[in-house]
Amino acid sequence: MKLFDVYPLYDIEPVRGAGARVYDAAGTEYLDFYGGHAVISIGHSHPHYVQKITEQVQKLGFYSNSIQNSLQHELAKKLGELSQLNDYQLFLISSGAEANENALKLASFHNGRKKVIAFKKAFHGRTSAAVNITHDPKIVAPINEGFEKAFFDLNDIESVQTAVLKGDVCAVIVEGIQGIGGIHIPDIHFLKQLQTICNQTDTILILDEIQSGYGRSGKFFAYQYADIQPDLVTTAKGMGNGFPIGALLIHPKFKAKHGLLGTTFGGSHLACAAAIAVLDVLKSEFLIENAATLGNYAMRQLKSLPGVKIVRGLGLMIGVEFNFPVAALRKALVFNEKVFVGSASEPNTIRLLPPLNVNKQDVDKLVSKLRHALIALQPKSVSI
């Protein structure tokens, strides 16, 4: 048997990591400013994280959700405190797509409607309902088109209001910061108006914080810059620092009922141990504050690079848009400069999503390597 060919792969295999570095089998060091799609929140192989997972797997890695699991309660308590969402309810699953899938289901259970509003350049996952509201027709199979959806430009509150006031919209889903779309931030005023419109029409407001959550923006969730209270919040990527876990945070207006939601692997003992360790480190090492400080510093430095058109972002979720396509630049960064960065659906934009414990020296090294790569590319295909 061979692997199904899903992704174009670089011929590099990291075999170990530490902090914001990964290493291949030959010992070559790579600076990680991508964090495996924003998954690595507290750094590779953090000692507290390794210890908590090791201790737990030596005792019990998994058992059914039909019995008590005190680790789930510990996780809920610590997550509520650090996110300042103590009054919300927690449903644990295994991925971001699952989180959005269950958010849509709970919203539809609540108001009995089917239509969903999402936004252009959005990405919400690859499961059936989530892919239907992802703005990329190439990944939507006919079987996924099971309910009506509409896409609007981000921040176009007038169009959203016109659609929602018809009274047939189940939910509006918006990313706290658009990730794959190229790091685009909803306006604070837009989010406030969106909440008002949804509240007036019993439309469920879902904040997708799968990539932008867990301190990456400089607040626990990016939507908190707008000081709103969503009905549902989804999160996943940074939650387990690489261990598969996701969550749906549910406003207290939703009443639990047996049979509404369910999961086999969600909230396992090992997953909870990983997630608790992440929260411990975020709090004890002030990584949310570090994300805010280092993000501001990084964005100032990045603006000075040749060929940069605009730098967008909050905290350590940064998009750098150049005045040329970045495919060659990304390749040069990986193979020549030994730096991992991310792509976006916008061909001129790279995404920077490093572990939240990067330091000033890491940022300076990134900027230096970017500058070197840009200069080396200049005589070839890059106009800077």
C-alpha positions as a Python dict, from the first residue, in 0.01 Angstrom:
ca = {
    (1, 'M'): (0, 0, 0),
    (2, 'K'): (114, 355, -69),
    (3, 'L'): (-8, 689, 57),
    (4, 'F'): (-283, 872, -129),
    (5, 'D'): (-123, 1176, -293),
    (6, 'V'): (-291, 1462, -107),
    (7, 'Y'): (-33, 1743, -83),
    (8, 'P'): (270, 1856, -285),
    (9, 'L'): (554, 1783, -42),
    (10, 'Y'): (892, 1944, 15),
    (11, 'D'): (1166, 1682, 32),
    (12, 'I'): (1238, 1756, 399),
    (13, 'E'): (1154, 1546, 703),
    (14, 'P'): (1182, 1701, 1048),
    (15, 'V'): (1258, 1435, 1308),
    (16, 'R'): (1278, 1644, 1625),
    (17, 'G'): (1204, 1994, 1748),
    (18, 'A'): (1281, 2235, 2030),
    (19, 'G'): (1116, 2572, 2084),
    (20, 'A'): (1095, 2747, 1748),
    (21, 'R'): (1339, 2509, 1577),
    (22, 'V'): (1300, 2176, 1399),
    (23, 'Y'): (1579, 1944, 1282),
    (24, 'D'): (1606, 1683, 1008),
    (25, 'A'): (1784, 1347, 1040),
    (26, 'A'): (2115, 1505, 937),
    (27, 'G'): (2085, 1763, 1217),
    (28, 'T'): (2007, 2056, 986),
    (29, 'E'): (1829, 2329, 1184),
    (30, 'Y'): (1521, 2506, 1051),
    (31, 'L'): (1364, 2818, 1202),
    (32, 'D'): (993, 2744, 1238),
    (33, 'F'): (778, 3048, 1168),
    (34, 'Y'): (483, 2841, 1055),
    (35, 'G'): (423, 2612, 1352),
    (36, 'G'): (267, 2341, 1137),
    (37, 'H'): (-38, 2553, 1037),
    (38, 'A'): (-38, 2749, 1369),
    (39, 'V'): (-63, 2427, 1568),
    (40, 'I'): (257, 2465, 1772),
    (41, 'S'): (152, 2718, 2034),
    (42, 'I'): (401, 2665, 2319),
    (43, 'G'): (701, 2546, 2118),
    (44, 'H'): (822, 2206, 2009),
    (45, 'S'): (895, 1955, 2287),
    (46, 'H'): (821, 2192, 2573),
    (47, 'P'): (934, 2007, 2889),
    (48, 'H'): (610, 2062, 3083),
    (49, 'Y'): (408, 1940, 2785),
    (50, 'V'): (626, 1632, 2741),
    (51, 'Q'): (605, 1555, 3112),
    (52, 'K'): (225, 1584, 3132),
    (53, 'I'): (167, 1363, 2826),
    (54, 'T'): (424, 1107, 2942),
    (55, 'E'): (274, 1082, 3289),
    (56, 'Q'): (-77, 1045, 3152),
    (57, 'V'): (-3, 783, 2886),
    (58, 'Q'): (172, 575, 3151),
    (59, 'K'): (-156, 571, 3346),
    (60, 'L'): (-441, 579, 3094),
    (61, 'G'): (-451, 716, 2740),
    (62, 'F'): (-815, 668, 2652),
    (63, 'Y'): (-1148, 542, 2771),
    (64, 'S'): (-1510, 596, 2677),
    (65, 'N'): (-1698, 923, 2728),
    (66, 'S'): (-1969, 721, 2900),
    (67, 'I'): (-1768, 737, 3224),
    (68, 'Q'): (-1633, 1023, 3437),
    (69, 'N'): (-1312, 1194, 3330),
    (70, 'S'): (-1194, 1453, 3580),
    (71, 'L'): (-934, 1580, 3333),
    (72, 'Q'): (-1217, 1720, 3120),
    (73, 'H'): (-1341, 1922, 3417),
    (74, 'E'): (-989, 2048, 3492),
    (75, 'L'): (-948, 2151, 3129),
    (76, 'A'): (-1285, 2328, 3126),
    (77, 'K'): (-1200, 2519, 3445),
    (78, 'K'): (-859, 2634, 3324),
    (79, 'L'): (-985, 2720, 2976),
    (80, 'G'): (-1274, 2921, 3119),
    (81, 'E'): (-1042, 3118, 3345),
    (82, 'L'): (-775, 3198, 3086),
    (83, 'S'): (-1021, 3280, 2808),
    (84, 'Q'): (-1252, 3472, 3046),
    (85, 'L'): (-1546, 3262, 2925),
    (86, 'N'): (-1625, 3098, 3258),
    (87, 'D'): (-1999, 3090, 3194),
    (88, 'Y'): (-1969, 2907, 2860),
    (89, 'Q'): (-2003, 2529, 2824),
    (90, 'L'): (-1735, 2307, 2670),
    (91, 'F'): (-1774, 2027, 2415),
    (92, 'L'): (-1450, 1850, 2327),
    (93, 'I'): (-1378, 1692, 1990),
    (94, 'S'): (-1069, 1608, 1785),
    (95, 'S'): (-1031, 1874, 1513),
    (96, 'G'): (-1129, 2218, 1393),
    (97, 'A'): (-1352, 2086, 1117),
    (98, 'E'): (-1538, 1880, 1379),
    (99, 'A'): (-1575, 2189, 1593),
    (100, 'N'): (-1736, 2385, 1309),
    (101, 'E'): (-1948, 2087, 1206),
    (102, 'N'): (-2094, 2062, 1556),
    (103, 'A'): (-2137, 2438, 1584),
    (104, 'L'): (-2351, 2437, 1269),
    (105, 'K'): (-2550, 2141, 1396),
    (106, 'L'): (-2615, 2305, 1734),
    (107, 'A'): (-2716, 2631, 1566),
    (108, 'S'): (-2965, 2448, 1345),
    (109, 'F'): (-3105, 2255, 1638),
    (110, 'H'): (-3155, 2588, 1817),
    (111, 'N'): (-3356, 2782, 1557),
    (112, 'G'): (-3463, 2512, 1311),
    (113, 'R'): (-3310, 2690, 1011),
    (114, 'K'): (-3066, 2574, 742),
    (115, 'K'): (-2911, 2869, 557),
    (116, 'V'): (-2563, 2982, 660),
    (117, 'I'): (-2379, 3305, 582),
    (118, 'A'): (-2001, 3292, 554),
    (119, 'F'): (-1739, 3519, 399),
    (120, 'K'): (-1526, 3524, 89),
    (121, 'K'): (-1174, 3383, 143),
    (122, 'A'): (-1309, 3186, 440),
    (123, 'F'): (-1181, 2842, 534),
    (124, 'H'): (-1377, 2639, 789),
    (125, 'G'): (-1271, 2279, 730),
    (126, 'R'): (-1304, 1977, 503),
    (127, 'T'): (-1588, 1780, 660),
    (128, 'S'): (-1925, 1790, 490),
    (129, 'A'): (-2102, 2094, 636),
    (130, 'A'): (-1778, 2282, 706),
    (131, 'V'): (-1656, 2248, 348),
    (132, 'N'): (-1991, 2375, 217),
    (133, 'I'): (-1925, 2709, 390),
    (134, 'T'): (-1558, 2723, 288),
    (135, 'H'): (-1503, 2968, 3),
    (136, 'D'): (-1318, 2732, -228),
    (137, 'P'): (-1537, 2549, -483),
    (138, 'K'): (-1247, 2320, -579),
    (139, 'I'): (-1279, 2126, -251),
    (140, 'V'): (-1660, 2108, -241),
    (141, 'A'): (-1795, 1778, -374),
    (142, 'P'): (-2159, 1760, -492),
    (143, 'I'): (-2250, 1560, -182),
    (144, 'N'): (-2130, 1848, 38),
    (145, 'E'): (-2381, 2096, -107),
    (146, 'G'): (-2654, 1992, 133),
    (147, 'F'): (-2781, 2329, 251),
    (148, 'E'): (-2803, 2685, 123),
    (149, 'K'): (-2518, 2920, 195),
    (150, 'A'): (-2418, 3269, 88),
    (151, 'F'): (-2076, 3435, 82),
    (152, 'F'): (-2021, 3807, 134),
    (153, 'D'): (-1715, 4027, 147),
    (154, 'L'): (-1563, 4049, 492),
    (155, 'N'): (-1683, 4368, 669),
    (156, 'D'): (-1979, 4415, 429),
    (157, 'I'): (-2235, 4462, 705),
    (158, 'E'): (-2504, 4606, 475),
    (159, 'S'): (-2526, 4290, 263),
    (160, 'V'): (-2522, 4066, 569),
    (161, 'Q'): (-2796, 4269, 736),
    (162, 'T'): (-3019, 4252, 427),
    (163, 'A'): (-2980, 3874, 415),
    (164, 'V'): (-3025, 3809, 788),
    (165, 'L'): (-3334, 4027, 821),
    (166, 'K'): (-3520, 3790, 585),
    (167, 'G'): (-3545, 3560, 888),
    (168, 'D'): (-3427, 3235, 726),
    (169, 'V'): (-3060, 3238, 827),
    (170, 'C'): (-2950, 2973, 1074),
    (171, 'A'): (-2603, 3108, 1146),
    (172, 'V'): (-2336, 3355, 1047),
    (173, 'I'): (-1983, 3216, 1076),
    (174, 'V'): (-1675, 3436, 1064),
    (175, 'E'): (-1309, 3379, 1143),
    (176, 'G'): (-1158, 3584, 1422),
    (177, 'I'): (-882, 3649, 1169),
    (178, 'Q'): (-897, 3497, 822),
    (179, 'G'): (-599, 3265, 803),
    (180, 'I'): (-564, 3080, 473),
    (181, 'G'): (-735, 3378, 308),
    (182, 'G'): (-423, 3586, 372),
    (183, 'I'): (-455, 3724, 728),
    (184, 'H'): (-752, 3959, 703),
    (185, 'I'): (-901, 4102, 1023),
    (186, 'P'): (-1271, 4178, 1068),
    (187, 'D'): (-1334, 4540, 1165),
    (188, 'I'): (-1433, 4586, 1528),
    (189, 'H'): (-1739, 4789, 1427),
    (190, 'F'): (-1841, 4516, 1182),
    (191, 'L'): (-1828, 4247, 1452),
    (192, 'K'): (-2028, 4459, 1693),
    (193, 'Q'): (-2298, 4523, 1433),
    (194, 'L'): (-2296, 4157, 1335),
    (195, 'Q'): (-2368, 4053, 1692),
    (196, 'T'): (-2654, 4304, 1717),
    (197, 'I'): (-2816, 4182, 1394),
    (198, 'C'): (-2782, 3818, 1496),
    (199, 'N'): (-2930, 3882, 1840),
    (200, 'Q'): (-3227, 4066, 1691),
    (201, 'T'): (-3315, 3776, 1458),
    (202, 'D'): (-3221, 3473, 1672),
    (203, 'T'): (-2946, 3400, 1421),
    (204, 'I'): (-2650, 3218, 1575),
    (205, 'L'): (-2315, 3399, 1559),
    (206, 'I'): (-2025, 3153, 1530),
    (207, 'L'): (-1669, 3276, 1576),
    (208, 'D'): (-1420, 3042, 1412),
    (209, 'E'): (-1106, 3086, 1622),
    (210, 'I'): (-945, 2761, 1508),
    (211, 'Q'): (-634, 2933, 1375),
    (212, 'S'): (-658, 3272, 1548),
    (213, 'G'): (-737, 3145, 1898),
    (214, 'Y'): (-531, 3038, 2196),
    (215, 'G'): (-340, 3361, 2242),
    (216, 'R'): (-205, 3390, 1889),
    (217, 'S'): (-360, 3733, 1830),
    (218, 'G'): (-235, 3883, 2158),
    (219, 'K'): (-570, 3810, 2323),
    (220, 'F'): (-698, 3463, 2400),
    (221, 'F'): (-945, 3489, 2112),
    (222, 'A'): (-909, 3746, 1834),
    (223, 'Y'): (-1277, 3848, 1850),
    (224, 'Q'): (-1215, 3979, 2203),
    (225, 'Y'): (-1064, 4293, 2052),
    (226, 'A'): (-1424, 4380, 1958),
    (227, 'D'): (-1561, 4309, 2308),
    (228, 'I'): (-1850, 4097, 2181),
    (229, 'Q'): (-2008, 3775, 2308),
    (230, 'P'): (-2054, 3514, 2031),
    (231, 'D'): (-2308, 3236, 2063),
    (232, 'L'): (-2053, 2971, 1971),
    (233, 'V'): (-1673, 2974, 1952),
    (234, 'T'): (-1472, 2703, 1777),
    (235, 'T'): (-1105, 2636, 1847),
    (236, 'A'): (-850, 2366, 1774),
    (237, 'K'): (-506, 2425, 1624),
    (238, 'G'): (-306, 2568, 1914),
    (239, 'M'): (-511, 2386, 2175),
    (240, 'G'): (-299, 2071, 2199),
    (241, 'N'): (38, 2191, 2064),
    (242, 'G'): (26, 1910, 1810),
    (243, 'F'): (-198, 1661, 1986),
    (244, 'P'): (-531, 1637, 1797),
    (245, 'I'): (-797, 1817, 1997),
    (246, 'G'): (-1068, 2070, 1922),
    (247, 'A'): (-1345, 2238, 2115),
    (248, 'L'): (-1680, 2407, 2085),
    (249, 'L'): (-1745, 2678, 2344),
    (250, 'I'): (-2117, 2715, 2392),
    (251, 'H'): (-2304, 3020, 2525),
    (252, 'P'): (-2515, 2949, 2836),
    (253, 'K'): (-2837, 3019, 2643),
    (254, 'F'): (-2797, 2675, 2483),
    (255, 'K'): (-2941, 2399, 2700),
    (256, 'A'): (-2776, 2058, 2684),
    (257, 'K'): (-2982, 1757, 2585),
    (258, 'H'): (-2860, 1400, 2555),
    (259, 'G'): (-2824, 1301, 2191),
    (260, 'L'): (-2762, 1650, 2049),
    (261, 'L'): (-2385, 1602, 2023),
    (262, 'G'): (-2146, 1313, 2064),
    (263, 'T'): (-1790, 1196, 2003),
    (264, 'T'): (-1571, 889, 2041),
    (265, 'F'): (-1224, 1034, 2069),
    (266, 'G'): (-1301, 1388, 2185),
    (267, 'G'): (-1180, 1476, 2532),
    (268, 'S'): (-970, 1163, 2580),
    (269, 'H'): (-742, 1144, 2882),
    (270, 'L'): (-432, 1196, 2671),
    (271, 'A'): (-584, 1483, 2472),
    (272, 'C'): (-689, 1658, 2793),
    (273, 'A'): (-342, 1616, 2941),
    (274, 'A'): (-192, 1784, 2634),
    (275, 'A'): (-446, 2068, 2640),
    (276, 'I'): (-404, 2129, 3013),
    (277, 'A'): (-27, 2150, 2966),
    (278, 'V'): (-74, 2413, 2694),
    (279, 'L'): (-291, 2628, 2920),
    (280, 'D'): (-42, 2591, 3205),
    (281, 'V'): (243, 2716, 2987),
    (282, 'L'): (41, 2996, 2824),
    (283, 'K'): (-34, 3128, 3173),
    (284, 'S'): (297, 3069, 3353),
    (285, 'E'): (516, 3199, 3071),
    (286, 'F'): (289, 3491, 2974),
    (287, 'L'): (282, 3375, 2614),
    (288, 'I'): (-31, 3569, 2519),
    (289, 'E'): (140, 3889, 2626),
    (290, 'N'): (454, 3776, 2442),
    (291, 'A'): (252, 3724, 2125),
    (292, 'A'): (123, 4081, 2143),
    (293, 'T'): (467, 4232, 2210),
    (294, 'L'): (666, 4023, 1964),
    (295, 'G'): (396, 4053, 1699),
    (296, 'N'): (410, 4432, 1707),
    (297, 'Y'): (789, 4421, 1691),
    (298, 'A'): (790, 4171, 1403),
    (299, 'M'): (542, 4372, 1196),
    (300, 'R'): (752, 4687, 1233),
    (301, 'Q'): (1064, 4505, 1115),
    (302, 'L'): (890, 4327, 826),
    (303, 'K'): (763, 4655, 680),
    (304, 'S'): (1123, 4756, 608),
    (305, 'L'): (1189, 4464, 374),
    (306, 'P'): (1222, 4526, -1),
    (307, 'G'): (920, 4430, -207),
    (308, 'V'): (676, 4439, 83),
    (309, 'K'): (340, 4589, -12),
    (310, 'I'): (160, 4555, 322),
    (311, 'V'): (195, 4374, 655),
    (312, 'R'): (-130, 4263, 819),
    (313, 'G'): (-196, 4090, 1147),
    (314, 'L'): (-249, 4082, 1519),
    (315, 'G'): (1, 3931, 1758),
    (316, 'L'): (187, 3640, 1604),
    (317, 'M'): (-62, 3586, 1322),
    (318, 'I'): (95, 3789, 1045),
    (319, 'G'): (47, 3814, 670),
    (320, 'V'): (319, 3974, 457),
    (321, 'E'): (197, 4071, 112),
    (322, 'F'): (464, 4134, -149),
    (323, 'N'): (435, 4297, -490),
    (324, 'F'): (515, 3964, -659),
    (325, 'P'): (409, 3596, -625),
    (326, 'V'): (588, 3435, -330),
    (327, 'A'): (623, 3072, -443),
    (328, 'A'): (990, 3117, -534),
    (329, 'L'): (1053, 3310, -214),
    (330, 'R'): (903, 3036, 3),
    (331, 'K'): (1113, 2775, -172),
    (332, 'A'): (1428, 2984, -123),
    (333, 'L'): (1345, 3032, 244),
    (334, 'V'): (1307, 2658, 302),
    (335, 'F'): (1600, 2524, 100),
    (336, 'N'): (1851, 2810, 118),
    (337, 'E'): (1771, 2994, 440),
    (338, 'K'): (1628, 2698, 638),
    (339, 'V'): (1310, 2879, 742),
    (340, 'F'): (952, 2751, 737),
    (341, 'V'): (676, 2999, 654),
    (342, 'G'): (320, 2945, 532),
    (343, 'S'): (138, 3012, 209),
    (344, 'A'): (-205, 3170, 159),
    (345, 'S'): (-475, 3156, -104),
    (346, 'E'): (-342, 3496, -214),
    (347, 'P'): (-36, 3415, -429),
    (348, 'N'): (157, 3722, -312),
    (349, 'T'): (117, 3659, 63),
    (350, 'I'): (314, 3452, 313),
    (351, 'R'): (176, 3366, 656),
    (352, 'L'): (385, 3379, 973),
    (353, 'L'): (245, 3164, 1256),
    (354, 'P'): (538, 3082, 1486),
    (355, 'P'): (521, 2929, 1834),
    (356, 'L'): (411, 3189, 2085),
    (357, 'N'): (736, 3160, 2282),
    (358, 'V'): (957, 3304, 2007),
    (359, 'N'): (1188, 3582, 2119),
    (360, 'K'): (1330, 3900, 1968),
    (361, 'Q'): (1638, 3716, 1842),
    (362, 'D'): (1416, 3472, 1653),
    (363, 'V'): (1230, 3758, 1488),
    (364, 'D'): (1554, 3933, 1394),
    (365, 'K'): (1686, 3610, 1245),
    (366, 'L'): (1368, 3565, 1040),
    (367, 'V'): (1386, 3921, 905),
    (368, 'S'): (1753, 3881, 821),
    (369, 'K'): (1692, 3556, 633),
    (370, 'L'): (1396, 3705, 448),
    (371, 'R'): (1609, 4001, 341),
    (372, 'H'): (1887, 3771, 224),
    (373, 'A'): (1643, 3557, 24),
    (374, 'L'): (1486, 3864, -138),
    (375, 'I'): (1822, 4003, -243),
    (376, 'A'): (1927, 3667, -386),
    (377, 'L'): (1606, 3641, -589),
    (378, 'Q'): (1617, 3998, -723),
    (379, 'P'): (1813, 3935, -1046),
    (380, 'K'): (1587, 3643, -1139),
    (381, 'S'): (1211, 3668, -1123),
    (382, 'V'): (1136, 3903, -837),
    (383, 'S'): (1069, 4272, -889),
    (384, 'I'): (1152, 4457, -568),
}
